[in-house]
Amino acid sequence: MTSPPPLDASEFSAAVTSVTNAFGDPTRREIYLAIRDAEGGATAAEIAERFELHPNVARHHLEKLAAGGYLEVDLGRAEGARVAGRPSKRYRVTELDHALTFPPRRDDLLATLLARALEVLPPEQAAAMGEAVGFDYGRAVAARMAPTEGQRSVKAALAAVADALTAHGFAAHAEATGTSMTIISEHCPFGDAAQRYPHVVCAVDRGLIRGLMAGLYGETHPRFEASRPDGDDHCVARV
């Protein structure tokens, strides 16, 4: 079995951005290790107390790790807690320790199969399928980050979406532009497929953003104002 080709400069930069975004802060690294060693995970209040942080700061670190796919969130009560009241969020390490490695390469055989399938589908049908797949996947990612829906402001939700996209290789960040917000992706993890099938790949991206936003904030209708397959420097989605 041949080893995968090395990452090119753009892929390497996106992978480093993803890891740095999650673990660039030394306190955040210590929080991750503490939760990894804690049986049953930890709440934001427990992390705040242990590291002598304001609860909002502790929550920020935890949500960064959750957006990167390193933590997942459960809603539950600690043993012995009273039934009354809202359950606390418990952060647990996911089973994705391999997420600390660079993004896995696409399998050539599956990529070829997908390419052939896209070639025989009408463009509109392929785009609709791509957006639906992206939406479902985005909702699943959002559910691991936050089991309840609609509990964030649009600004906070977009920041979390950008973190999640970065963890998936998009090197994304959110920006406020006038009365609306945009997500700017500086890298496309789909490589040549985005150039060959821009209508499908951009639909997947759009569905992914829409699914993440649906889970973290509510239904939105993002639209792309710029895209790398069209020759732009970045992909820009306005929400």
N, C-alpha and C positions, 0 to 999 in steps of 0.2 A: 504493500500500500504506500503510495507516494505521499510525502508530506505536503501540506498546503503551501502555496506561494507566500512569500513574505508580504506583510502589510505595506501598501504604498504610503507615501508621505501624508496624504490626506486622511487615510484610514488610521494611521498611527496617531495623528494629531487628534482625531475625533475620539479615539480610545483613551488617550491620556486625558482629554477634557472630561470624559465621563467619570473616570476614577478620581480625578482631582476635584471635580464638582462635589462628589460624595465624601471624600476622605481628606480633602485639602486642609481642613481645620483639625488641629491636634485634639481638641476637646471632643469633636465628633468621632474621631477614631477611638478614643477611650470609651465613649458612650457605646459604640458598636461592640467593642470587646466586652464591656460590662454586660450588655444584654445577651451576647453570645454565651457568656458563662453563667447567666442566671436561668435557672430552671423555671419555666413558666413565663419568661419575659419580664417586662417592667412597664410601669405607667410613666407618663410624663412627670407626675408629682414625685414618684420615687427617684427618677433620674435627676430632677431638679434638686431634691434633698441631698442625694449622694454627691453631686458635683457642685453644690452650692450655687445654683443658677436660678435666675428668675424663671418661673414656670413657662412664660412665653418663649424664652430663649431655649429652654430644654425642648419645648415642643417644635421649635424651628429646626433644631438639629435632627430630631426624630423624623420629622416630615421630609427633610432632605434625604435621609437614608431610606425612607419608605418610597419616595419618588424614584430613587435609583434602583429599587428592586432588592435592596439588602435587608429591609425589614418589612414585615407584614403586620397588619393591625387586626386585632380581635376585639370584639365587644363582649365583655364579661365581667363578672364580679369576682373579686378575690375570695378565697375560702373564708367563711365566717362573716362575710359582709351581710348587712341587712338587705332584705328584698327590695325595700322602698328606695327610690332614687334612680337616677340614670346610671347605667353600667359604665365602668371606666374603660378607656381604650388601653389595651395591653399590646405593647410592641414586642414582636418576636423575630428572631433571625429566620430568614427564609432558608429553604434548602438549595439556594442558588449560590453556593460558595464559588462555583465556577464563574459567576458574574464578575469576580475580581480579575479574571483573565480577559484578554482582548476578545472582542466579539467573534463568535465562531464563523468560519467560512461557510458559504453556501455550498451545498452538495451539487457537483456538476451535473449528475444524472437528473436530480430533481429539478434543477434549473432548466435543463433542456426540455424536460417534460412540460414544465410550466410554460415555457416559451412557445412550444408547439400548440398547447391548449389555447393560449391567448391569440395565436394567429388564426385559429378557426372560429373564434367567437366574434360576433359583431362588436364594434368598438363601444357602443352604448351599453351593451350587456356586460362586457368585460369591465367597464368603468363602474357600473352599478354593483357588480360583484366585488370589485376591489374596495369600494367605499364601505360596503356592508361588512366585509371581513375586517377592515380597519376599525370600524365602529365597535364591533363585538369585542375585538382584542383590546381596544382602548377602555371599554367598560370593565373588562376583566382586570386590567391593570389598575384602574381606579378603585375597584372593589378591594384589592389587596392593600391599597394605600389608605382608604377611608371607607369602612363598611356602610356608613350612612351617607345619604345624598344631600346636596344643596346646602352644605354647612359653611361654605367659604364665600368671601367676596370674589368678584370676577378677577380682580388683580391678584389675589392670593391663589386662586385656582389656576390662572394662566402661568404664574411662577412655578407651581407644582407641575403643570403640564410640560413646561420647558425643561424642568429637571428630569421628568420621565422620558421625554424625547431624547435628551442628552444621553441618558443611560442606554438608549437603544441606538446610539451612534449618530444622532442628528446634530450634535453640538449646537443646541438651541438656546435662545434666551428670549425673554419677553420684553417688549418696549411699549411705552405709552406714546401714542401719536394722536394729538388732538383729543377728541372725545372718545376714541376707540383704542383698542389694544392690538398689537401685532405680535406674532411669534416668528422670529427669524432663525432659520436653520442654515448653518454654515457648511454642512456636509450632508450628503445623501448616502445612507448605508446600502442602498440598492444598486449602486455602481452602474454598470453598463445597461442593466435592465431599465433604468430610468430614462436612458437615452433611446432605447428601442421601443419602449411602451410607456411614454410619458402620460398618456391619458389614464392608464391603469395605475401606475405607481403614484401619480399625484392624487388619484382618487383614494388610494390606500392611505396616504398621508392625511388627506382631508378627513377621512373617516376616523383615523386614529385620534386626531385632535378633537373631533366632534365627540367621539366616545369617551375620551378622557374628561372633557368638559362636562359631558352629561352626568358622569359619575361624581365629579367634584363640585359642580356648580349648578348645572341645568342645561337644557337643550340650547345649542347655539348653531349658527350657520356660517362656519368659517369659509372664506374664499381666498384663493391665491392671487396675489397681486404681482408676484414675481416667482420664477422657478428656474432652477438650474438647467433642466432639460430644454428650456426656451432660450438659454444663453445668458441668463442673469447670474450675477455672482452668488446670490443667496436665494433660498426659497422664503418668501414672505407671505404669511397667512394672516389676514385681518379677521378678528373675531368681534 
